[in-house]
Amino acid sequence: MDKIRIQGGRPLHGSIRIGGAKNAALPLMCAALLTEEPLVLDRVPRLADIRTLKTLLAQHGVEIAIAEGIEIEGQRLTLSAADISSTTAPYDIVRKMRASVLVLGPLLARFGTADVSLPGGCAIGTRPVNLHIDGLQKLGAEIEIDGGYIRARAPKGLTGAVIRFPFPSVGATENLLMAATLARGETIIENAAREPEIADLAHCLIAMGAEIDGIGTDRLRIQGKEKLHGARHAVIADRIEGGTYALAAAIAGGDIELLDFPAQYLGALSDTLRRAGVEVEPNGGSTHVRRGNSRVIGVDAMTEPYPGFPTDLQAQYMTLMTIAEGAALVTETIFENRFMHVPELARMGANITIHHASALVRGVPALKGAPVMATDLRASVSLVLAGLAAEGETVVSRVYHLDRGYERVEEKLSACGALIERLAE
């Protein structure tokens, strides 16, 4: 099992090209199930989660061609779902990645049947799929839970309906948006999630022939079509990867240019970083992030649905606050059990007190290098960032979590002056 070793205390200088968004690429790949014609996706990141979904789609019968060496970051996938041989998503694949449940809506909408394993819990919370199921039932599906599987049937097809979520769910919004494109009549999704990745999915579906209004708002209106056609679409830049490297510059000091990454993609993080004393400036289609020799200032943060502070940047931001001047209260409102990085940061000298869904972080002058263990995707990269600022050597184990969401992280940081390497075992 690979480890990553970091010698801390070196500021970062240089540029990092931000790749395509994993959280956009996954639903886009599932959208290929909606048509018998090929869907071509550019700027798809090379990540473990992408490989897992390719395995799942291939067992459904999707033919996937991969083109490397494209002029932009990432790879080009051509997905053809003309000959689907199975509408069952088995447990042994779905259990590896919760996003696998996104095949449910497309399979049901196009073929009238889908058997998808319940994804179960994960390290950062249970993340129930009841909103997916309730929404599909409103579209006319008959669904039962049997043997650990969601067994959905719509032999006469789906019919448009008004669906209102009790809270904005990204996955449920994506699943129902895809299903509604092939439902008869009009579907309205109220209190829909507004993440840029959902807008990216909607734009791809429109390129495939779908009719969708309200993109970027919490009210989506979809006019169902009898069928969709193929299209070509480029995945948007990964705002979580970009935010992570912006925080790396803030933690280690120095300055980094985030290439192919518009500043607006940082969203709420930009204002929070500026209040903490970090410079964040747009530079054409890229973003410049800089912190001088002074310590950052403690600034509170609370995770919220988009456009609020992203839960996927909470662990990385907390790491920044461990070396801030003063204190900061970091509150997690999206997922339970997402403070598992705290004991590992404490091993490095961080002063953090947890009370229910909040963590009071009292800044210390410096972290100390230590052996630490990753527990989930975002926690793993937060420990890498901590190692950049720590005195001495930090070794992060169980970095297979990291490979689910970050491509060549050690190479990108090393190119900016970090002393970081991967240790193969």
Rosetta blueprint (number, residue, H / E / L):
1 M L
2 D L
3 K E
4 I E
5 R E
6 I E
7 Q E
8 G L
9 G L
10 R L
11 P L
12 L E
13 H E
14 G E
15 S E
16 I E
17 R E
18 I L
19 G L
20 G E
21 A L
22 K H
23 N H
24 A H
25 A H
26 L H
27 P H
28 L H
29 M H
30 C H
31 A H
32 A H
33 L H
34 L H
35 T L
36 E L
37 E L
38 P L
39 L E
40 V E
41 L E
42 D E
43 R E
44 V E
45 P L
46 R L
47 L L
48 A H
49 D H
50 I H
51 R H
52 T H
53 L H
54 K H
55 T H
56 L H
57 L H
58 A H
59 Q H
60 H H
61 G L
62 V L
63 E E
64 I E
65 A E
66 I E
67 A E
68 E L
69 G L
70 I L
71 E L
72 I L
73 E L
74 G L
75 Q E
76 R E
77 L E
78 T E
79 L E
80 S E
81 A L
82 A L
83 D L
84 I L
85 S L
86 S L
87 T L
88 T E
89 A E
90 P L
91 Y H
92 D H
93 I H
94 V H
95 R L
96 K L
97 M L
98 R H
99 A H
100 S H
101 V H
102 L H
103 V H
104 L H
105 G H
106 P H
107 L H
108 L H
109 A H
110 R H
111 F H
112 G L
113 T E
114 A E
115 D E
116 V E
117 S E
118 L L
119 P L
120 G L
121 G L
122 C E
123 A L
124 I L
125 G E
126 T L
127 R L
128 P L
129 V L
130 N H
131 L H
132 H H
133 I H
134 D H
135 G H
136 L H
137 Q H
138 K H
139 L L
140 G L
141 A L
142 E E
143 I E
144 E E
145 I E
146 D E
147 G L
148 G L
149 Y E
150 I E
151 R E
152 A E
153 R E
154 A L
155 P L
156 K L
157 G L
158 L L
159 T E
160 G L
161 A L
162 V E
163 I E
164 R E
165 F L
166 P L
167 F L
168 P L
169 S L
170 V H
171 G H
172 A H
173 T H
174 E H
175 N H
176 L H
177 L H
178 M H
179 A H
180 A H
181 T L
182 L L
183 A L
184 R E
185 G L
186 E E
187 T E
188 I E
189 I E
190 E E
191 N L
192 A L
193 A L
194 R L
195 E L
196 P H
197 E H
198 I H
199 A H
200 D H
201 L H
202 A H
203 H H
204 C H
205 L H
206 I H
207 A H
208 M L
209 G L
210 A L
211 E E
212 I E
213 D E
214 G L
215 I L
216 G L
217 T L
218 D L
219 R E
220 L E
221 R E
222 I E
223 Q E
224 G L
225 K L
226 E L
227 K L
228 L L
229 H L
230 G L
231 A E
232 R E
233 H E
234 A E
235 V L
236 I L
237 A E
238 D L
239 R H
240 I H
241 E H
242 G H
243 G H
244 T H
245 Y H
246 A H
247 L H
248 A H
249 A H
250 A H
251 I H
252 A H
253 G L
254 G E
255 D E
256 I E
257 E E
258 L E
259 L E
260 D L
261 F L
262 P L
263 A H
264 Q H
265 Y H
266 L H
267 G L
268 A H
269 L H
270 S H
271 D H
272 T H
273 L H
274 R H
275 R H
276 A L
277 G L
278 V L
279 E E
280 V E
281 E E
282 P E
283 N E
284 G L
285 G L
286 S E
287 T E
288 H E
289 V E
290 R E
291 R E
292 G L
293 N L
294 S L
295 R L
296 V L
297 I E
298 G L
299 V L
300 D L
301 A E
302 M E
303 T E
304 E L
305 P L
306 Y L
307 P L
308 G L
309 F E
310 P L
311 T H
312 D H
313 L H
314 Q H
315 A H
316 Q H
317 Y H
318 M H
319 T H
320 L H
321 M H
322 T L
323 I L
324 A L
325 E E
326 G L
327 A E
328 A E
329 L E
330 V E
331 T E
332 E L
333 T L
334 I L
335 F L
336 E L
337 N L
338 R L
339 F L
340 M L
341 H L
342 V H
343 P H
344 E H
345 L H
346 A H
347 R H
348 M L
349 G L
350 A L
351 N E
352 I E
353 T E
354 I E
355 H E
356 H L
357 A L
358 S E
359 A E
360 L E
361 V E
362 R E
363 G L
364 V L
365 P L
366 A L
367 L L
368 K E
369 G L
370 A L
371 P E
372 V E
373 M E
374 A L
375 T L
376 D L
377 L H
378 R H
379 A H
380 S H
381 V H
382 S H
383 L H
384 V H
385 L H
386 A H
387 G H
388 L H
389 A H
390 A L
391 E E
392 G L
393 E E
394 T E
395 V E
396 V E
397 S E
398 R L
399 V L
400 Y L
401 H L
402 L H
403 D H
404 R H
405 G L
406 Y L
407 E L
408 R L
409 V H
410 E H
411 E H
412 K H
413 L H
414 S H
415 A L
416 C L
417 G L
418 A L
419 L E
420 I E
421 E E
422 R E
423 L E
424 A L
425 E L
